[in-house]
């Protein structure tokens, strides 16, 4: 039983040494490849390289690191794809009022009391203004879409939206 424990300790050290050697040998190449071939930013490539080496340790433990460059590139490419897919998904579901331009500061999430106040302000609007406001701000509908939906002119939708915004401004002045 003691021999197995000692073996596991040596095995872990051996894997760590192999992964460390792989890192020293291939990290620069992998980072350059991610930047030039896949357009990753410098800091993104650095993070991906580190994550790839964390994952390759699993393969090194099993002794399956015969083609380390190919394996590292496949792992890093998959990580990059997953990172970009996740970022695209987050961006796709960001409400329009939260979208910011590059370099702008991100808006602060309203706390629970602010959310309740905003909900009360919106529910306190006359129904005609509220319906236009909600469709304009919380759905991807344009003024033309809203006008078609309610059988109104675009000018009427614009006027109702202006009135809704005036209502919000008046209610939010403390």
Secondary structure as UniProt FT lines:
FT   HELIX           2..38
FT   HELIX           42..61
FT   TURN            62..63
FT   TURN            66..67
FT   HELIX           68..92
FT   HELIX           96..98
FT   TURN            102..103
FT   HELIX           112..123
FT   HELIX           127..138
FT   HELIX           143..150
FT   HELIX           154..172
//
